[in-house]
Amino acid sequence: MSHDRGDVVWSDDPFKDGTAGRPWLVLNDDTHPFGDEQHMAVALSTSGHDAALPIREDDWVEGGTPKRSYVLPWAIHSPRRADVTHRQGHLADAIVDRTAEELLTYIEPGA
């Protein structure tokens, strides 16, 4: 199944042992060189770390989360499409773009 930029999908969590996975925000578009095999994504969490981006209810175009959630722009993962268990919803372009911009601040040379 193909997923689009802005989709929130469930997959394994490489940052924790023995979890049932976590939601991931897909950031890549259809130019990803291995887009038919994996995603470029960042974690969602219910922990509101200082640098986390809060997800407002109106940020959800479709779906949602049962608890207040946040995007963690620094928590990057490339889940394989085969490991995605389901799609949870879709976030608005504004928060997806802001997430990508925040991620860039962590990896831009000389920033």
Secondary structure, DSSP 8 states (H G I E B T S, - for coil): ----TTEEEEE--TTSSS---EEEEE---TT-TTTTTB--EEEEESS--TT-EE--GGGEEEE--SS--EEEEEEEE--BGGG--EEEEEE-HHHHHHHHHHHHHHH-TT-
